Amino acid sequence: MNSAEHVKQAVPIRCEGVAVVLLKKSLNQYRVLMLKRAGHMLHNEWCYVGGGIELGEKA
């Protein structure tokens, strides 16, 4: 490989938020990680792990 092939390129972010479903197998069952919302939006509701991408944040 030459030095030109080692150049890193920026990957553009084309979304504003993410959500993740985390599963853990325990014996013959699966467990799901859920979070109870504390903010004003969906207050006290159980949700999957998620969040937004802030201005200037990189992937």
C-alpha positions, 0 to 999 in steps of 0.5 A: 500500500502507498501512503495515499491509501492510508488517508482517513476520510470523514464519514458524514452523519445522516441522522439526528438520533439513535436507539439501541436494544440491548439483550442479555441471554440468562439461562433460557431467557432474554433480558432487555435493558430499559431506561425510565425517562426523567426529562419532560419529554415522555416523563416516567415512561420506559424506553430503549437506550437512545439519544441525540447527536449534538452539534459538532459531535463526531460519529 
